Amino acid sequence: MSSSTHVPSPRTRRLLSALAVTVVAVSPLVPVAAAADPGEPTLVLVHGAFADATSWDGVAAELRDRGYPVVAVNNPLRGPRNDSAALQNVLDGIDGPVVLVGHSYGGVVVTNTHNPKVKANVYIAAFAPAQGEFVQGLLDPIRFPGSRLLPPALQVRVVDDPTGIAGRNVDGYIDAPYFHPIFAQDVSPETAADMYAHQHSAALSANLEPSGAPSWATTPSWYLISSQDHVIPAAAQRFMAGRAAPATTREISASHASPVSQPVAVADTIVEAANSVR
């Protein structure tokens, strides 16, 4: 007997699964309910400070075009313990293997996330701290000169924050005149203005909180260095990449905002990691 029921192709099922995960992962504090195709790892993208999940739009589109389920989470930017717990909530709702991808401070969150679903870490111009290290210490101008993330470019403000003392916290953000030349000098002024409009400030305490045991010590890792980075100097990135298991390391001529300025190159590195866990 014939049937009119339409059965989606495997690629269509993967894309629908990715869409479902992305929609429900808008808040990382809400558990995600989705089943990824068991043949493909889910690629979970974690943004850093001074950005939001839209910073992954170009990379996510490229990865979905290649058939991968993708989740771009909203990182709270409150500190390694808080933010890795929020990421764990997202991972709880994903079936099958996961590749974690962190940009900038998002690498700290990836480093502090330990979950058996995670089969590979990918660091994109990211912090990859060892136990006890903290972000500000890894920006040591003696060992790794060149960061321009300093006042007056870096400004502070008091914000409402339920994780802070008395519901308040002190956050840092990049002031408007400095955002383009420091954070994303290789994108157009229009793109930089859009990125600035999406900027999320980060708790200053997040830069000082010591990191826990690093997941890169036990998880295969990839690192894509941005050689023209004005936030995390390339020398610091090479140092962190060199000790991460060690990581499979690639390097591109890009600003700190390589996910925006070079989404195809970033996607290539993520796919290389994803292919290793099949």
N, C-alpha and C positions, 0 to 999 in steps of 0.2 A: 504494500500500500504506500502510495507517495505521501510525502509530508511537505508542508510549506515552511517548516521551521528553518530559519537561516542560522547556520553555524559559522561564527566568525573565524577568520584565519588565525593561526598562532600569532602573527605580527599584530593583528588587530586586537587580540586579547591582551597582548603585552601593553599596547598603547592605552587601552581602556583601563587596565590595572594601574598604570603609571598615573593617568589622569585622576583616578579615584584617590590614590595615595596623596597626590599633590594637593588636592582640594581639602582633604581632612587634615593635612599637616600644616595648615596656615598658622595655628598656634602649637608650639612644640610641647606645651603643657597638657594638651589633649591627646589621649591615646589614639593611634592610627589603626584603622581596621581595613586591611587590604591584603590581597593574596597576589603576589607577583608570580609570573611564569617561573616554574622551578628551573627552567633551563637558562635563565639569565639572572645575574645578581641585580639587586636593586641598588641604584647609585644614589647615595644620600649626601647632599651638598650642604655644607655648613659655612655660612658667611662669617666675616670678621667684623671688627669694630669699624664704625663710620660708614656702614653699609647696611643693606637689608637683603632679603631673599631675591629681590629683583636683580641684584648684581650678577646672579647666575643665569639670567634669562637666555642670553646667547649660547652659553654652554649647554644649558638644559635642552634647548631646541635642537642643537646639534646632536646631542646624545639620543634624544627621542627619535630623531630622523634615522638614527642607526639601529633603532629597535629596542633600546634599553628603557626599563622603567626608572623614573627619576623622581626623587623627593628633594625639594629645596625647602629647608626648614627655616623658621625664624629664630635666630639665636638671641636669647635674652640679653647677653653681654653684661652679666652681673658678676661672673667669676667662675673659675674652673669647676668647682663642686656643684654649684647651682646649675650651670649650663650643661654640664655632662649628664646630670640627672634629668634635665629636660629632654636632652637628646635620647636618653634611654627610653623615655616614654614613647618617643616616635618609633624607635627600633622594636619596642614590644608589639607594635601593630603591624609589623612587616614579616611576612613569611619568606623563608628561603634565605640564601646568602646575601650579604650586604658588602658593598665597598663604600667606605667612609671617605669623604673628600672635604678638606678644610682649607679655607683661604685665610691668611693673616692670623688674627687671634682665633679663628675657627680651628686652626691646627692645635691650639691648646685644648680645646674641647674634645677634638678627636683623640688626642694623646691621653686624655683622662677618661676615655670611654672604653670599658672592657665588657665585651659582649661576644658570646660564641658565634653569633651570626656574622660578625665582621670578619671577613677573610682577607681584606687588604685595606691599607690606609693610603691616601693620596694627599700630599701636602703641596699646596699651590702658593708660592711666595709666603710661606706660613711659619709660625712658631712651632717648633717641635721640642719642647723642654724636656730635660731629664728631671728625675725626682728631686724636689726641693728648689728647682729653678723657678724664676718668675719672669714675666714679660719685660719689665723694666730692666732687670739685670741682663737679659739677652740683648738689649739695646745699648750695651756698654760701649761708650764712644772711644775708649782706649783700645779695646780689642777689635771693635768693628766700627770704625768711624764712617760717617756719611749719612746717618739718619737726619732728616730735616723736620721730624715730628717733634718740634720744640715750640715753646712760646716765642713769638705771639701767634704762630700758626695753630698751636694747640691751646684751646680755651677751655674753661670749666664753667659749670653751672649746677645749681641745686635742682634736683628733680624729685618728683614723687616716686617712691620705690618701696614696695612692701618687704623687700629683702633687706633694706637698710635700717639703720637705727632710727627709731621713732617714725618709720615710714618715709624716710628721706635719704637721699644719697647725693654724692658729688660725682658728676659725670664729666668726661672729657669729650670734646668734639673738635673738628677742624674748622677754623673760621673761613668764611666764604672766599676772601681774596687768595687764600693759599691752597684751596682744595684741588684746583686743577693742576698747578705746577708741582705740587708735592705728591698727591695721591694718584693722579691719573694723567700725567703729562702727555701720554701718547693717544689720547682720545680727543675728539673734537670739542670745542667750547660748549656746543649744544648738549653733547652727551655728558660732559662734566657737570653742567648745570642740572641735568636730570638726576645724575648720581647724587649731587649735593642735596637736592630736594628729598631724596630717599635716605639721607644720612641718619643713622641711629647713634646716639651718643653711647659711650661705654663707661661703666663705673670705674673710677680711678682705682678702687680697691682691687678690681680684676687684674690690674697690671702688677699688683704686689702680692697676690695670693700665691703661695708656693704650689707648684704642680705635684701631683701624686705619681705613683708608679707609672712609667710610660708604656702605653700599649704598643708603641713601635718596637719595644724590646722583644716582643713575642709575635708580632703580626707583620707579614711582608709589607714593605712600604715603598712608595714612589715619591719623588720630590721633583717639582718643576720650579727651578730657580728663575727669578726675574733679574736679569743682570743690570737693569737700569732703575732699580727700586730705590726711591728716596725715603721710604718708611723703614723697611727692614733691609739693611745693606746686604748686597750679594755675598759679601764675605761671611756674614752671620748665617745666611741661608746655607752656604756651602758647609760651614762648620756643623750645623744641625743635621743636614742631610748625610754627612759623612759618618755620623755615629749612629744613625737610625737603622740598625740591624745588619749591615748598612743599607741605605735605601738605594733603589734604582733611580739614578739622578739624570735629569735632563735640564737643559738651560736654554732660555730664549731671551732675546733683547726686548724687554718689555718693562713697563712701569709696575708699580705695586698692584695696579688694577688689571692684571693680565686676563682674568676671566671676562672682562668687558672689552679690552683692546684686542685680545687674541683668543677668541673662544674656540676656534678650531684646534689650535695647538694645545690648549688646555684639555679639550675633549679627547684629543689623541692620547695624551698621557693617562687620562682616566680609563679609556678603553683598553689601553695596554695592561693596566692593573686588572680590569674586569676580565679580560681574556685569560688571565693567569688563574682565576678561581673557578673556571668552568669544569 
